[in-house]
Amino acid sequence: MGIIKSLLDLDYYKPTMAQVALRFFRGVPVVYGFRNRTKSVNLPAFVRERDLREELESIQTLRFSPAEINFLRASPYIPAGMFSEAFLAFLKNLRLPDFELESHDSTFRIEVAETWKDTILWETLILSVVNELYYRTVLKQNGADIREVWKEGERRLLEKIAKIKGDPRVRFSDFGTRRRFSGPWQRHVVEILAEELPEQFIGTSNVLFAKELGLRPIGTFAHEMDMVYSGVYHGSDEEIRASHNKVLQDWWAQYGEPLSIALTDTYGTDFFFKDFTPEQAQAWRGLRQDSGDPFAFGEKAIAFYQKYGIDPRTKTIVFSDGLEVEMILALTDRFYDRTQIVFGWGTNLTNDLGFVPLSVVVKILRSCGYGAVKLSDNLDKALGTPEDIERFMRIFGHTDIKRLGVKY
């Protein structure tokens, strides 16, 4: 079998968003596209196009098994009825649509164009495959013994675990599927974390590993929600601006309080705090920070809640941008007594074995034929054509032009 052996080997925010797509936007056409943000790496020099194509075609042969469907229906960590029987029936019959693949300009052009509900699961599957193929070649070129590489990875992981154990206030989950070194390594990391940090490690974004290891699957929604909605509601600048809150309204209608962690930076955090109503702030459990300065974000979030008479200690901030253990400990020191904090730890957790990690993404390029945009609190992470980015900056009053680089 190929690198991906199960359609559950993806992040939990994929099925949660897919259910919204099925319920509200069955026929909305989108285009997803792959981007390599590590410009110094010529991907086709490491990954053969033929091998990549074969792996992606192998994924298209996969189907959700009855046991996998039942996990989404009846896991003790997933609230009963979270996934409707109509959605589970949709997954049972799902075949991932065709893709376009070609080597282009020192990278790959990988695009998938179909309805949102049918394409949405491709994202993390594509990223996992590209990463694993890349590191197989890196190992060969370095003459590295995989056993020695894993040994080094374990050494680094145990150093992190020792530091985390030293501060029992820290609570975190694994967010590392998209840029992992390999599937077997991520699973190994998750197993060690669950054994060594049972009170501090709260779960994994990887649905397959949650199923196999008896853990809580973690995740809500990603930037693509806002990006797709901006194409659906594209009649005017005002309609585009309003689409941001429409995402929050529809998400609440589908999931309510259990999954009410709002991603804040698609069009910039400053706009988010203007658009997030006092009623939503009161009802939603918390916020996720994914770009920019996490310390500045935490202060803004606390001030925002206090402005509306909400005790920040009743709300949660999920920090998830390029985390390393030192940053996790520093953020804990700053905010632990002032709000609830959780960390979504990704690349540095599941891809720290001595090799430079890739920064690769699969994002919405077009929705309903319109160019999609992500602005972020770090313009080096912005996505979209220059013309569309300029327009969306105007629409959302985005004036924060900091470029902070992209580490992961």
N, C-alpha and C positions, 0 to 999 in steps of 0.2 A: 504494500500500500504506500501511498504518498506521505508527505510530511503531515498533512491534515488528514486525520482518520475519522473525525467526527465533526459534524456541523455545530456541536456544542462547544468546540474548541475556539471560542470567541468571547468577546467582552459582553457582560450582562446588559450594557446599555444598548446593544444591538436588538435583542428581542423586545426589550421594553419600548424602544422607539418604533420598532416594526409594528407593534400592535396599534400604536397611534396612527401610523401610516395606513394600516389596513382599515381602521375604523373611520378616519376622517378624510383620507386622500387616496382612495383606491386607484384612481387613474392618473395621478400626477406624474408626469415624465421628468426624470432627472438624469444627469450625467455625473458619474463619479470619476475622479482622475487621481492617479498616483503622482506624488512629487517627492524627489530626493532633495532634502535641504542641506545635505552634506556635500557641498559643491566640489570639494576636493577629491571625492571618490567617483571614479568612472565605473559605474555599476556594470555595464556590459563586459568589462574586463574581468569581472569576478563571477558574474552570473550568466550562464549561457542561456540565450533566448529559448532554445529548444527545451532545456530543462525546466525553465520557468513556465513555459506553455504546458508542458506535460503535467506539472504539479497543479496548475489551475484547472486543467481539463479533468484531472483526477477528482478535484473538489466537486466538479459538476456531477459526478456520478454518485455522490453521497446523498443520503436521505436521513431524516430524523428517524431514529428507531422508536418503537413503543416505549422502551425504558426511558429514553431521553425525553419524550413527550410527557411521560408520567412524572418525571422529576420536576418539570416546569409546572405540572398540575398539582403535585402533592408533596413537594419538599417541605420539611418542617421549617425551613428558613425562608420560604416564600409564602406570603399570606394567601390563604385559601381564596380562590377566585381571582387572583392577580392577573392570570392569563385566562381569557375566556375560552370556552370550548370552540367557538368559531375560529379564534386565532390559532389554537392548537391544531385544528383540522387543516387550516391553511399551511402551517408548518409541515404537517405530515405529508402534504402533497407538493411541497416546494422543491423545485429544481432551479438552482441558481442560473441566471441568464448568461448568454454569451458575452465575451469580453473582446476587446481589441488590444493587441499587443504588438509593439515593434520597438526595436532599439532606435533611440533618437537623441542626438546631441549629448552623448556621454551619460545618458540615463535610459530609462524605459518609458515609453508612453503606454500606460495601461489605463484603459477607459471602459466603463460599463454604462450603457445607456438603455434604460427601460423604465418601467414604473417604479416609484420609490419603494413600495412594499416588496417588490420582487428583487431589487438590487441591494437592499440595505445591509444584508449580512456579509457582503463581499469585503467590506473595509478591512477588518482585522485579520481575515483569512489571507488576503493578499499580502498584508504587511508581514505576517508571520512567515509566509513562504519566502518572500524576498530576503528577509533577515537570515533565515536558516540556510538558504542556498549561499548567501554571501559569506557567512562565517565558515561554512564547509570549505570554501576556497581559501579563505584566510588561513585556516588551519593547515591546509596542504602547502600553501606558499611559505609558511613559517616552519614547516616540518614539525609541527606540534603534535604531541601525543595527547589525545583527547582525555586520557586518564589524568595526565599532569595538569591539563587545563582545568578540568573539574576540581582537582585538588586545590589549585590556586583560587578558583571561584569559591570553594568552601572556606578557605582561609579568610578571604575578604568578607564573606557573608558572616562568619562567626565573629569577626572583629566588630561588624555592625551590630550584631545581636548583643554582644557584650556591652556596647555603649547604650543600646536601647534598654537592656535589663537594668542598667544603672539609673534609669529614670522611669520609674513605673507609671508616671503620668502619661507617657506616650502611648497613643492608640493609633493603629494604622492598618491599612489593607494593601494587598498586592494589586497594582494597576499596570503590571508589566507585560501583558500579552502582546501589545502592538509592536514592541521593539525588543523582544526577548532574544537571547542568544540562540535558543532552540526550545521546542516544546518539552522534551525530556528534562532539560535543565530548569525551566520554569517550574515544572511539577516538583522537581527535587527541592528547589528553593522553598516552595510553598509547604512541602512536607516538613522540612526542617523548621520553618517558622512556626508552624502549628504545634510542633513538639516542644520547641524551646521557649516560645512566648505565648502560651495558651491564654493568658489574660490580656495581652496587649495586641496580639495579631487577631483582627476581628473578621477577616475573610479575604476573598479573592474576587477580582473582576472576571476571572476565567470560569465560565459556567461548567465546563467539563470537569475541571479540577475540583470545583465545589461539589459536584455530584460524586466524584470518585472518592474524595477525601472527607466527605461529611462536613463541609464548611458552608458558610453563608456567602451567596453570590452578592457582589457589591456593584452598584452602578445606578444611574438615573438616565440623563440624556446628555447629548453632546452638541457642539456648535452646529452640526448639520440641521438641527431642528430649525433654528433661526434662519439658516441659509436657504432651506427649502421653502419655508413660509414666505420669505421675501419674494420668491418667484410666484407663489400662489396668489399673494396679495400685492400685486405690482401695478395697480391702476394709477397710482400717483405717489409722490413723495410721502404724503401724509399716510397713505395706506401702507406703504413699506415700513414707515416708522411704527405704525400701530401693530404691524405683524409681530413685533417683538413681544408685546404683552399678550397677543393672541396665542403664542406658544405657551405661555404660562397658564392661561385660562384653559386651554385644551388639555394640557398635562394634568392640571388639577382635576378636570372633569373625568379623566381616565383613571388616575391613581390616588388622588387626594393626598392626605398627610404622609402616608408611608414612604413615598418616593419624592417628597417635596424638598429636594436640595436643588437650588437654582444655579445654573451656570451663568456667570455674570459678565463675561468679557467679550462676547461676540462682536458687539458694537462699542465696546469700551465700558469700563466700570462706572465712569461718571454718568453716562447715559442710563445705565441700568438703575442706579440709585434714584434717578429722576423718574423712571418709568415704573418701578416696583412700588405698588401702592401701599399705604399704611395697612390696609386690610390684608393684602398679600403678605406683607412683612410679619404681621401677627400670626397668620395661619401657617405659613411655610416653616419647615423645620430649620432651614438654614441656607447657606450659600457655598458655592465652590469657586475657588480662585485658581486660575490656570494660566495667567501671564502677568507680567509686570512685577512690581516690588511687593512681595507678600506681606512685609511689615506695614507698608503704607496701606495695603488693602485691608488688613486686619483693623487698623485704626479707623479707616473710613467706615467699615462695616459696624464697628462698635458705636461710632458717633451716629450713624444712620439709625440704629435701633434706639439709641437714647433719645434722639430727636423726637421719636414718636412714642416715647414713654414705655418702650419695650425693654425688659431686662436682658441685656446681651448674654447673660449666663444661662438663659433658657433656650438659646439658639446655638447652632453648630456652624463652624467654618471648616470646610474641607479644603486643605491645601494640596495641590496636585501638580505643580509646575516645576519640573526638573529638580526634584528633591534629592538631597544627599543627607547623610545622617547628621552632619554638623548643623545644617539648616533646620532639620526637624527639631533638634534639641534647642536651638536658639529661638525658634518660633514658640516652642513649648514654654520656655522661660518668659517670653514676652506676654503670652496671651492666656496661659492656663487658668489663672484665677479670674479672668475677665470675660471669657466666653468658652463654650465647649469647642474643642478642636480635635480634628481627625486628619490623618494624612493618607493620601492616595499615592503610594510610592511605586514609581514605574521603572524607567530604564535603568537607573543606577542600582535597582534591586535585582532585576532579572537579566542584566547584561553587563556585569562587572566581573570579568574573568581575565583582564589584562589586555584586551583589545579595545580600540576606539569604537564606541557605538555609533551606528548610523542614526540620523534624524530623518525619518521617512514618514510620510502621511498619505492617506487617501481621503480626499475631501470632495464635497459637492462642487462641481464646476458650473452646472447650469440647472435651473429649476423652471419648469414650464417654458423653456426656451430662453430664459433670462440669465445673465451672468450672476453668479452667487458671490457673496463677499463675506469674509471674516476680517474684522479690523484688529481686534485684540488690544491689550494694554502694552503691547510691544510690537511696533510696526514691522520688525523683522519676521514676525509670525503671521503677518497679514496675508490674505489670499484673495485673488480676484485680478481682473485686468486693471491696469493703472487708471483707466477711465472710470470703471465701476467703483474702484476704491475711492477715487476723488469724489464721486457723486455720493457714496454712502457716508463718507466723512462729513459732507455738508448736511445730509439728511439727519444724521444722528448727532450733529454738533461735536464731532470728534476732533479735538484739537491737541490731543496728547501724541506728539510725534517722536517719542523716545524710541530709539533703536537699541535694544539690549542684547542683541545676538541671540542665537538659538543653540543651546548646548545639547539638548536631547529632542 
